[in-house]
Amino acid sequence: MRVAGLVLAAGGGRRYGRPKALVRHGGSLLVERASRTLIDGGCDPVVVVLGAAADPVRAVADLRGCLVVDNADWVTGMGSSLRVGLGALLATDSVAAVVLLVDMPGVTAEAVRRVAAGAGPAVLAAAGYPPGRRGHPVLLGRDHWAGVRATARGDTGAAAYLRAHRARLRIVTCGDVADDRDLDVPADQRGGRRG
């Protein structure tokens, strides 16, 4: 059963000062890292959603092997990117999608593999980090895509849907192999804030 990957990389990076897809971290662009993490984690296909600076990202980022789609409504928040990405995946035979945000370079391919293990159309799963916190990556089984798309608004993404279905959400321990710290401001690249 095929598990897709979905990189949400459309934001303008208001707090960061520029689109995070174009931020270089550890020798590569964040958008390249995120897509490579999903590919190395076994996801196929991998969809990358762009918005702010979509043309510059296409011009400089190595996104070979990915399906790149545009979110014209990126300014409304991450929810619109999630809707666009899941919409693009409807044309595939994927049974689930692993969602990863562009600004989490500490998430590893091993974390993706763990969250995707046992994937199926009805499965919901999220990475777990101490002390009892859930984070990314998140797996959304295909049976849930319509519900997620209906509720994803603003910057909350799938959070409202996952809260409403928390009894079905499987938490997968990933703190030993990944760090889902997000890079909200440039100081975060130097180990400033944990998000």
N, C-alpha and C positions, 0 to 999 in steps of 0.2 A: 504494500500500500504506500502510495507516494505522499510524502509530507512536504508541503511547500514552505518556503521562507518568505517573510515579508519585512522589509526594512522601511521604517517610517523616517524619511529624511527631507521633508518638505519645508520645515520651519525656517523662519527668518533669523532665528538666534538673537532675539531682541536683547536679552540679558547678556549674551555673549559678545554682542557687537557685530556679528556677521553670521551668515548661515553656517550651521555646524557641519553640514555636508562637506564644506570646503576647508574645514580645520584640519591641519596636519598634526598627527599624534603618533609618536613611535615610528616615524618613517613612512607613513601612508596617510591618506585622507580618511577621516572618520567613516565616510560612506563606503570606501573601499574595504575598510576593516570589518564593518558590520556585514556587508554582503559576503565577504570571504569567510567570516565566522559561520554564517548560515550554510554556505556551500560545503565548508569543511566539516560541518556538523551533520551532513547528509541530506540537506534540504534540496529539493528539485521539483519544480522550478523555484527560482528566487526572484521575487518582484521587489523593485526599489521604487518608492514613491517620492518624486521630486516636486518642488513648488517654487519657493523663493530661489532665485539664482539657478533655475533649472538648466538654462543654456550654458552658463559657465561650468556647472558640474559636469554636464555631458561632454564639454570640451576638454576637461582636464582629468576626470576620474576614469580609472580602469574598471569598468563594470561589465567586462566580457563575461558571458554566461548568465547574465541577468536580463530580465524583462524590465525595462525602465518605463514608468508611466508618470504622467503629470497630474497634479492636483491643482486645478485652477482656483479652488477655494481655500488654499493653504492658510490664508490669513485668518480663517475662522477657527483654526486650531487642529490639534492632532486627530480629533474625531473624524474630520473630513478625510484625512489621509488614510485612516483605517478603513473607512467606507470605500474609498477609491481602490485601495489595494485588494481588499476582499472581493470587490466587484471584478477586478481583473482576473482573480483566481477562479471565478465561477466558470470560466471557459476551459479550465484544466480538469484533470481527473483526480486532483489532490483530495485526500480524505481529511486533511487538517492543515493548519498553517501555524508555523512558529513565528511569532511577532517579536521584533527586536528594534529598539529605538537607536537612532544613529549616534547618540551621544553617550553610549555605554561601552567604551573600549575594553573594559575589564571582563565583559562577558565572553566566555570561551566556547569553542566548538564542543568541548566535553559537556558543558552545561546544556547546549542545544541538544546534543544526543540524549542526555538524561531526560530532559523535559519531553522530547519527542518519542521516547521509548513507550511502546504500548499505545501509540496514537491510533485513533479511529474517529469516525464521524461524530460520535457522541461524547468524545473525551474533552474535558477542560483541564488544563494543568498549568502550573506556574512554578518558577524557581523559588525555593525557600532559602532565606538567609537568616543567620542568628541576629537578634534573639526572637525568633518566631515571626519574622517579617517575610511577606511574599513580594516578589519582584519579577524582573525579566531574566530570561525570555519567558513568554507566555504562549501556550499552545491552545488554539481554538479549533475544535473539531468542526467539520463542515456543517453538521446539523445546527450549529450555533451561529453560523455566519449571518443569517438573516436577522436574528435577534440582536447580534452585536451591531450590525449596520443600522438597525432601527434605533438603537439607544446611544450610539457613539456621537457625542456632541462636544463642542468646545475642546478643551485640553484633557478631558477625562478618558478618552479612548474607550477601552472595554471595561473600565473600572465599575461602572454602574451595573453592567450585565453580569460581571463576575461576582459582585456583591449579592445580586439577586439570586445567583445560582451557586453560592458558596458551599452548599452541601454536596455539590457534585464536583467541586474543584479539588483536584489532586495536587498537593504541594510536594515538590521534588527537591530534596536537599541538594544545594549547589554551592553553598558557602565555602566548601573546601576546594572548589575548582574554578570559582568565578567571583567577580566583584561587580555588582551592578550600580556602582557609583556613577552618577551622571555628571557631565561637564556642563554646568550652567553658566559659569563665568571663566575667563581665562585663568584665574588663580587655581581653579580646580585641576588643571593639568599638572600643577606642581604639587598635588596632593593636599590641597587646601581643605575642601569641604567634602563631607560624605553625604550623598543624597539619597 
